C-alpha cells in the first residue's frame, strides 16, 4: 500500500483549514496550522495561500480541484483510488456525490476512527495493517475495505493484552458515536447499522464540486 510520507500539517495549511489529520495534536498548541496558518512554500505567506497571489476571482476549476483534494486528504486516499470510488458511485443508484461520500465513510479505517478506536484515520490505517481488527470474525489488514450494514468490527483477541487496547475503552468513551454506528466498549466492538445520511457526514465537504471536477 502506498504511503504519503510528507508532513501532514502542510496539507491543512494548503487547504487553509484544519483537516484534523493528526488526532489530539490538532487540538493542542503544537498544531502547525495554529502557528503557521498560511500556505506552505516560498510564497505562501505573501499570497495568503492562493496560487499566483493577487485578489483575482478564483476559477471554477480551482474550486473544484480544491474540493476534490480536500476530500482526498481528509480520508487519506491517493488520486487513482479516489477516482475509482467516483466511478463506482456513478454506477450505483442514487445521487453520485452522496454515494461517493457514503463509500468513503464506509471504509474500514474511517469506521474504526468514527468508533473512537483510533485518534485519526491515519492511526486507524496503521492499526488495521498491523492486523489488530477483525471484520465479521475474520482478521483483516485492508484499511480500504468498504463495509456494509450489519458488518461487525472487533479487536482481535491477541491484541487485547496490549497497553493501547487495555486503555482503549476509556479513550473511546470520550468520543461521540454517530447514529449510523453502534459501539460496545466492554467488548471493544462495533457494527454498521446503515449507511450515513448526508447530515452525518462532514459538512465542509462539497461533493457537487467533486462531481463537477470529474465531469469536465
C-alpha positions in Angstrom: 0.0 0.0 0.0 1.4 3.4 -0.9 2.2 5.9 1.8 2.3 9.7 1.9 5.4 10.4 3.9 5.2 14.2 3.8 4.3 16.4 6.7 0.5 16.1 7.4 0.3 19.6 8.7 1.3 21.0 5.3 -1.9 19.5 3.9 -4.0 21.5 6.3 -2.1 24.7 5.5 -2.5 24.1 1.8 -6.3 23.8 2.2 -6.4 26.8 4.5 -8.3 24.9 7.2 -7.8 22.2 9.8 -8.3 18.7 8.4 -7.6 17.0 11.8 -5.1 14.6 10.3 -3.0 14.1 13.5 -5.6 13.4 16.1 -5.2 15.0 19.5 -2.3 17.1 18.3 -4.7 19.1 16.2 -6.4 20.4 19.4 -3.2 21.4 21.1 -0.9 24.5 20.8 1.6 22.3 18.9 -0.7 22.3 15.9 1.3 23.7 13.0 -1.9 25.3 11.4 -2.3 27.4 14.5 1.3 28.5 14.5 1.6 29.0 10.7 -1.9 29.4 9.2 -0.6 30.3 5.7 0.0 28.0 2.7 3.4 26.2 2.6 6.1 27.2 0.2 8.2 30.2 -0.6 5.3 32.5 -1.4 2.6 31.0 1.0 2.7 33.9 3.5 2.6 36.7 0.9 -0.1 35.2 -1.3 -2.4 34.1 1.5 -2.3 30.6 0.3 -3.5 31.3 -3.3 -1.6 30.2 -6.3 -0.4 33.2 -8.3 -1.3 35.7 -5.5 -3.4 38.8 -6.1 -7.0 39.3 -5.3 -8.5 37.9 -8.6 -11.6 35.7 -8.7 -11.0 32.0 -8.1 -11.8 30.0 -11.1 -14.4 27.2 -11.2 -11.7 24.7 -11.9 -9.7 25.8 -8.9 -12.7 25.5 -6.6 -13.5 22.0 -8.0 -9.9 20.9 -7.6 -9.6 22.2 -4.0 -12.9 20.4 -3.1 -11.5 17.1 -4.5 -8.1 17.5 -2.9 -9.6 18.3 0.5 -11.7 15.1 0.4 -8.8 13.0 -0.7 -6.6 14.4 2.1 -9.2 14.0 4.8 -9.7 10.4 4.0 -6.1 9.7 3.2 -6.6 8.4 -0.3 -4.5 8.7 -3.4 -5.8 10.0 -6.7 -6.1 6.7 -8.6 -8.2 5.1 -5.8 -10.3 8.2 -5.3 -11.2 8.2 -9.0 -12.2 4.5 -8.7 -14.5 5.4 -5.9 -16.1 8.1 -8.0 -16.6 5.7 -10.9 -18.1 3.2 -8.5 -20.5 5.9 -7.3 -21.5 6.7 -10.8 -22.6 3.2 -11.5 -24.7 2.9 -8.3 -28.2 4.1 -7.8 -28.7 7.4 -6.1 -27.0 10.9 -6.2 -23.4 10.4 -7.3 -21.9 12.8 -4.8 -23.7 11.4 -1.8 -22.9 7.8 -2.8 -19.2 8.8 -3.1 -19.2 10.3 0.4 -21.1 7.2 1.8 -18.5 5.0 0.3 -15.6 7.0 1.8 -17.3 6.9 5.2 -17.8 3.2 5.0 -14.1 2.4 4.6 -12.8 0.2 7.5 -10.2 2.7 8.6 -12.8 5.5 8.7 -15.3 3.4 10.6 -12.6 2.5 13.2 -11.9 6.2 13.6 -15.6 7.1 13.9 -16.0 4.4 16.6 -13.3 6.1 18.6 -10.9 3.2 18.4 -8.2 5.4 16.8 -7.2 9.1 17.2 -7.1 9.7 13.5 -7.8 8.0 10.2 -4.0 7.6 9.7 -3.8 5.9 13.1 -6.7 3.6 12.2 -4.9 2.6 9.0 -1.8 1.7 11.0 -3.8 -0.4 13.5 -5.6 -2.3 10.6 -2.5 -3.0 8.6 -0.9 -4.5 11.8 -3.8 -6.9 12.0 -5.4 -5.7 15.2 -9.0 -5.9 14.0 -11.5 -8.5 12.7 -14.5 -8.0 10.5 -17.3 -10.5 10.9 -15.0 -12.8 12.8 -12.2 -12.7 10.2 -8.9 -11.0 10.7 -8.2 -8.3 8.0 -5.3 -6.0 7.3 -7.0 -4.0 4.4 -7.9 -0.4 5.6 -9.8 0.3 2.3 -12.3 -2.5 2.8 -15.8 -1.0 2.3 -18.2 -2.1 5.0 -22.0 -2.7 4.7 -24.9 -2.6 7.0 -24.6 -5.4 9.5 -20.8 -5.8 9.4 -19.2 -6.2 12.9 -15.8 -4.9 13.8 -14.0 -6.3 16.8 -10.5 -6.0 18.3 -8.6 -9.3 17.8 -8.2 -11.4 20.9 -4.4 -11.5 20.5 -4.3 -7.7 20.6 -6.4 -7.1 23.7 -3.5 -7.6 26.1 -1.6 -4.7 24.6 -1.3 -1.4 26.6 -3.1 0.6 23.9 -6.2 -1.7 23.8 -6.3 -2.1 27.6 -6.8 1.7 27.8 -8.9 1.9 24.7 -12.3 1.9 26.4 -11.6 5.0 28.5 -10.1 6.8 25.5 -13.1 5.9 23.2 -15.7 6.8 25.8 -14.9 10.5 25.3 -15.7 10.3 21.6 -19.3 10.7 20.5 -20.7 7.9 18.4 -22.6 8.7 15.2 -26.2 7.4 14.7 -25.3 5.1 11.8 -22.8 3.1 14.0 -23.2 1.1 17.2 -20.4 0.6 19.7 -19.8 -1.8 22.6 -16.9 -0.6 24.7 -17.0 -3.5 27.1 -16.3 -6.0 24.2 -14.3 -3.5 22.1 -16.5 -4.0 19.2 -18.8 -2.0 16.9 -21.1 -2.5 13.9 -22.5 -0.6 11.0 -26.2 -0.1 11.3 -26.8 1.6 8.0 -25.2 4.0 5.5 -24.7 7.5 6.9 -27.1 10.3 5.8 -25.7 13.5 4.3 -26.2 15.4 7.6 -24.0 12.9 9.4 -21.0 13.5 7.1 -18.6 16.4 7.3 -20.4 19.5 6.2 -17.2 21.1 4.9 -17.0 18.7 2.0 -18.6 19.8 -1.2 -19.5 16.7 -3.2 -21.1 18.7 -6.0 -17.8 20.4 -6.8 -16.1 17.0 -6.8 -18.6 15.6 -9.3 -18.1 18.7 -11.5 -14.4 18.2 -11.4 -14.6 14.6 -12.7 -17.4 15.5 -15.2 -15.3 18.0 -17.1 
